[in-house]
Amino acid sequence: MRHSAARPSTRPSTLAVTLAAALVAALLGGCATQAERAAAAEREIDDMIKVYGPACEKLGYTNGTDPWRGCVLRLADRDSAERSRRQGTFTNCIGTHGFFQCNTF
């Protein structure tokens, strides 16, 4: 009577297939998220131009020139900093045993 040794299966386990599918989905989802972020950045720039562009023209900058763009960015940055000062900040730290990660909002 011969005893045959159990041979390991060469098929991937259900867990491995599930993890691979999740990894592929995450990678593909990241591409969509990047495109969404690019679209959001374009909308933000368009909004800055609509809000601050006329003020920069009144200050004497010619629409569409590099100095005009710089003016738009400076005004947007000034307003953003002012909003941050009014809202205050919040710092959250997590960790143990001397290893901390802190985020300030």
GILIN-V912885 format. One record per backbone hydrogen bond with DSSP energy under -1.0 kcal/mol. CO is the residue of the C=O (numbers start at 1). NH is the residue of the N-H. E is the energy in kcal/mol with one decimal. If there is no record, write none. Layout:
co: <CO | CO>
nh: <NH | NH>
e: <E | E>
//
This chain:
co: <13 | 14 | 15 | 16 | 17 | 18 | 19 | 20 | 21 | 22 | 23 | 24 | 25 | 26 | 27 | 28 | 29 | 30 | 31 | 32 | 33 | 34 | 35 | 36 | 37 | 38 | 39 | 40 | 41 | 42 | 43 | 44 | 45 | 46 | 47 | 48 | 49 | 52 | 53 | 54 | 55 | 56 | 57 | 62 | 65 | 66 | 67 | 68 | 69 | 70 | 71 | 72 | 73 | 74 | 75 | 76 | 77 | 78 | 79 | 80 | 81 | 82 | 83 | 84 | 90 | 92 | 94 | 96 | 101 | 103>
nh: <17 | 18 | 19 | 20 | 21 | 22 | 23 | 24 | 25 | 26 | 27 | 28 | 29 | 30 | 31 | 32 | 33 | 34 | 35 | 36 | 37 | 38 | 39 | 40 | 41 | 42 | 43 | 44 | 45 | 46 | 47 | 48 | 49 | 50 | 51 | 52 | 53 | 56 | 57 | 58 | 59 | 61 | 60 | 65 | 69 | 70 | 71 | 72 | 73 | 74 | 75 | 76 | 77 | 78 | 79 | 80 | 81 | 82 | 83 | 84 | 85 | 86 | 87 | 88 | 105 | 103 | 101 | 99 | 94 | 92>
e: <-2.2 | -2.5 | -2.8 | -2.4 | -2.4 | -2.3 | -2.4 | -2.4 | -2.4 | -2.4 | -2.4 | -2.6 | -2.6 | -1.9 | -1.2 | -1.5 | -2.2 | -2.2 | -2.1 | -2.4 | -2.6 | -2.2 | -2.3 | -2.3 | -2.4 | -2.1 | -2.1 | -2.3 | -2.3 | -2.5 | -2.3 | -2.3 | -2.4 | -2.1 | -2.4 | -3.1 | -1.5 | -2.0 | -2.0 | -2.2 | -1.4 | -2.3 | -1.5 | -1.8 | -2.3 | -2.6 | -2.2 | -2.4 | -2.5 | -2.5 | -2.6 | -2.3 | -2.6 | -2.5 | -2.3 | -2.3 | -2.5 | -2.2 | -2.4 | -2.0 | -2.2 | -2.1 | -2.2 | -1.7 | -3.5 | -2.4 | -2.4 | -2.1 | -2.1 | -2.7>
//
